[in-house]
Amino acid sequence: MDLEREDLMGRRGFTLVELMVVVVVAGLLFGLSLPSFLSYTRSLKEHGAREQLVQELRMARQTAVTAHSQIIIAFPGSTNVTTYTVLTDTDGDRVWDAGERQNTKGFPAGTYLEILTLTPTDSIIFDPSGMLAPGATGGQLVVHASDRPDTLNIGATGMVYRQ
């Protein structure tokens, strides 16, 4: 009886081979799931950048109506754009003056914007009615963060659509 009890008491842990099998299986599962996880994080960045821009454009349109002012969203260039400026142009001269509100904002790390077509080429101008200012026709913006870029259309009425 005492021998049986000693055998049972001596076999309470895991062997080194069992632990190594668990580590190898866990490593394989992690290695197989890593590409999917990286793709998911890129997709989240793209979605976040796109939603940020859509919300900013919609907010600018709404602010133009409620503040009875032009709102200008200006982009510094037409490719690989990582920042943009939002200007509340209270006097309508399309230039920042003292007392007018201006904010520079950026996209999440690893994302950027490409302007396909936009008139004028570097900005979106909402007039106090919420429509695009005379001479502005809207256009297309492409948000890049992964292999599948996402296109936004801006109509002359100031509406923003996802393509």
Secondary structure, DSSP 4 states (H G I P E B T S, - for coil): -HHHHHHHHHT-S--HHHHHHHHHHHHHHHHHHHHHHHHHHHHHHHHHHHHHHHHHHHHHHHHHHHHTSEEEEE-SSSSSB-EEEEEEETTSSSS--TTS-EEEEEPPTT-EEEEEEEESTTEEEE-TTSSBPTT--EEEEEEESSSS-EEEEE-TTS-EEE-
